[in-house]
Structure formats: C-alpha cells, structure tokens
C-alpha cells in the first residue's frame, strides 16, 4: 500500500470490485456534493450532466446504481429510464429518482418502469444521499463489504473525476438530430 495514497477505500461487492454509481444531474454543484459524499463512503462515482452522457456511461460502465434527475438536457430522465429498461444492459440496474418535481407531478409510469425510490431534492439533507445509497447497495440483511484499513480522507486533488471521453455515443444510443456527442465537462443549462 502506498503511504502517500489519499483515496478512500472502495466499497466492495462480494467479488471485491468497487461499486459504481452514476449521478445524472445537470446542477454541477449538487452533483459534486453527491459525488464527494459517496466517494468518501468508498464508491466509484461517475457524473453525467445530460441524458446523452448518462446513457453513454450507463451502457459502458454498467453501474450498481443510477441516481437520476428527471429534468436534464438532451434526453429527459424518464426517457433515460425507459431506454435502460428496454435494453439488456440496463434492465436490472437499480435507479433512484432525485428530482425537484413532486412524484405526483413527475411523468407517469416511473414506478412501473421499476425504480428503487423517489425523493424531492429540496426535502433531502446532505446525509440523506448516503443513507439512500447504502440502503440500496448495502442492505442490512445482505452481504457487507470487506473491511478495509482506515485511510486518510481524500483530498480534492486526489479524487478522480470521471468524465465522458471525447468520442461519439454508442450506436445503440439514440442521439438527437443535432449529432451532439457526450460532453467533456459540465453542461450549462
């Protein structure tokens, strides 16, 4: 073990691999808060600021969980969820909706598409995201990750940022007529 390594130990699956989460959120500041909190818990986190990048990451990374905002640019969250559920690569990935919309005002059929839960952003405290993710990925009656030795808290400089590579979206992902490719940084709404 490198004594200069300041990254947090990864949350492990029974096979020992780090659990991956994709945060689909167009508010870069909020996405960064979620990312930082979840990485401190040991998860590997990818951020997507629009629907095209979200579908790209979900298809490529096959995450253990997707935290999905409904109102994101390019492809709306409910359409991302529908595309996931109609595919072999996304049909079984847990999805938790975090939106500014009350569930009554959200697009119809989200529960029927199989979501793990729904929360309104303004009702969430910062530590609620930790509990939501841990309840889904580390249920009390399920396997727990192997104990890892304590490590110092990660510094901002040592925390990797996972962004979409500069390449076209996979051919199985519907891209709007404009030919938009996954961005390499935050999308400004």
Secondary structure, DSSP 8 states (H G I E B T S, - for coil): --TT-------B-TTS-B-EEEEE-S-HHHHHHHHHHHHHTT-EEEEESBHHHHHHHHHHH--SEEEE-SS-BSS-HHHHHHHHHTSTTTTTSEEEEEESS-GGGS-TTTTTT--SEEEEGGG--TTHHHHHHHHHHS-TTS-------------TTTS------SS---TTS---TT-----SS----
